[in-house]
Amino acid sequence: MLAVAGGKGGVGKTTTTLGLAGALARDGRPVRAVDTDREMPDLHALAGCDRDPSLAAVLDGDGVPEQPVATIPGVRVVAAPRVDDGASVSSALARLRDRPTVVDTPAGAGPDAVAPLRVVDHVLLVADGTSQALRDAAKTAAIARQLGVTVAGVVLVGTCKRPDGVERLLRTSVLGTVPAATDPLSDPAVWRAYDGVAERLRRQTVI
């Protein structure tokens, strides 16, 4: 189970979750993409899926409420719980161990952002290359390490440049840079970038 995380919002975590899931699914294994962001639940919309049922259904004993993504073979999406449903994200995620799973996490460093990190095996940081996004990603990396979660690397989204000192700041490797695109998941260059990240994660036996 791999969390896609980074303290700053709007840096490409949701696109990376879906793009990476699609790249990982190319080897024939089904991959699950799960949204844990109650406040900004964007994954289902980006995937063209329904808002309900959500991750909360796992705790209700109704099975895994996953929906296939029509445009990305092999990927199934689980929508985020609603703010007022009281579901425990950590408890629900802990039941999703039957297949490779990529988890879209909330921005920030509050309880909602930390909850998924308590369950996952690895964290992939996402930043857009700006100093603020990198500083926030460093905070997320520190939280993950405090929880005993391995930081697998960082993906820089919306840029082809690697800022000086980024690997030293985050204490991890840059696994790829994803170019800016108007419609990222329809852009061949974006998919090539996520394919490269997926291959590096496989070599690390991360997922």
N, C-alpha and C positions, 0 to 999 in steps of 0.2 A: 504494500500500500504506500503510495507516494503522494505527499501533499505538495501542491503548487502554491507557494506563499511569497509574500513580500509586503512589508508594512504599508506602503503607499498604494492608494486606490488608483485605478485607471492606467496601470502600467502594462496590462496585457495578461493578467493571470487567467482569466476565463478563456481567452483565445488560446493561450498556451495549454490549458487543461484539455480542451477539445482537440487541438492540433496534435498534441503529444499522444493523446489516446488513439487518435487515428493513425499516427505513425507507428505506434506500438502494435496496433491490430493488423498491420500489413503482414506479419509473420504467421497469420492464421489463428492466433489466439484471440478470443473475444476479450474486450477490455471495457471496464465500467468507468464512467466519469460521473462523479458525485459532487453536487453543489452543497456547501455547508454555510453559505452566506445568506442568513435570514433577511438582513436589511436590504441587500442588493442582489436578489436571486436572478442572475443573468444567464446562467448556463443553459437552462431549458430553452430560453428564447433564442439564443445564438444557435442552438441545435435544431430549432424548429419543432420542439416538443411541447407537450401540455404542462401546465403548472402543477396539476394534481393528477395522481396521488404523489406524495412527496416522501422524503426519507423517513418521516415520522411513521409511515405505514409499516416499516420494518419492526418497530417496537409494538405495533398492534397485532403482530402475528399474521399479517396478510401477505407474507412473502416479500420479495424485493420488487419495489414499484419502478422497474426500469423500462425505458422506452427506447426502441431502436432509432438511430439517427439516419434518416433516409439518404443523406448525401455523404455519409462517412461509413463505409462498410465495416462491420465488426464492432462498432461502438454502441453502447447502450447508456443512456443518461438517467440519473436519478435526481429529481428536482429537490431544491432546498426546503427544509421545514418552514412553516409559517412562524412569524414572530410570536404569535399568541397561542401556539399549540402545545407549548410546554415540553416538547420532545427533547430528550438528551441526545445531542449530536454524537458525543463520545460513545454512548451505549449503542446507538444505531450503527455507527461505523464499525464497531467491534464485531458486528455480526456479518460483515461483508468481507469475508476472507476466502471466498470460494473461487475468486479469479483476480487477475491483475486489476488494480483499482487506482485511478488518479483522482485526487480530491482537490476541488477548487475551494480555497479558504478565504475568509473575510479579510479585509484590510485592517490595519491597526495592530495594537498589542493588548487589547482587552480580552475578557473571558471568552467571547465568541471566537476570536482569532486563535486563542490558545487551545480551545477544546479539541479541534481535530488533531493538533500536534501531539496530544496525549495518546493517540491511538496508532498513528501511522508509523511506518518503519524508516522512511527517508523523507527528506524535504528538498524540493527543487526551488531555489530562489528565483524570482523574476523581478527585473528592474528595467527602466527605460533608458538608463545611462546618465540621467541627471543626478546631481550631487544629492538632492533630497531623497530620491528613490533609492540610491545606493546606501545612504545612511539608514533609511528605514529598513532596507533589506538586511543590513548588518544587525539591527536590533532583533529582527525576526530570527536570524541565524543564532544569535546569542540565546534567545528563548528556547529554540529547538535543542541546542546543545545542553542547556540546563535540564531539559526533560529527557536527555539521553537519546535524542533522535539524531541520526546521521544526516549532515548536509551533503547532498549528492553533487551539488554544483549550482551554477547560476546561468540563466538565459537572459540575454539582453534583447529586449523587444523594441522594435521601431527604430533601430539603428544598426549600422554595419561597423561601428567603431567600438573599440574596447578602451574605456577611459584608463589612463595611467593609474596603476596601483589598485585596480578593482579587485584582483585576486588576493592581494595582501590585506585589503580592507575586510573582505568577506571571508577570508581564510578558506577559500575553496576555488575550484577551477571554473572558468567560463566554458560551458559546454556548447555554446552556440550563440550566434547573433541572428535575429529575425528581422528582415527588412521591413520598412514601413510599407503599408499597402492600404488602399481604400476598402477593399473587400478581402481581408487576409486569407480566409479559408477557401477562397477561389483563386488564389495566386500561386502559381507553380513554384516561385522562388521561396515563398513562405513555407510551402510543404517540404521543399528540399531542406530547408533549415531545420524543421521539426524532425524530418527523417534522420538527419545527422545527430540531433540531440538524442533521439530514441536509440540509435546505434551505440552511442557512448554510454548511455544508461545500461544497455544490455551488457556491454563489456564489463561494466562495474558490477553486474548481477544485481542491480538495484530493483529491476522489475522485469 
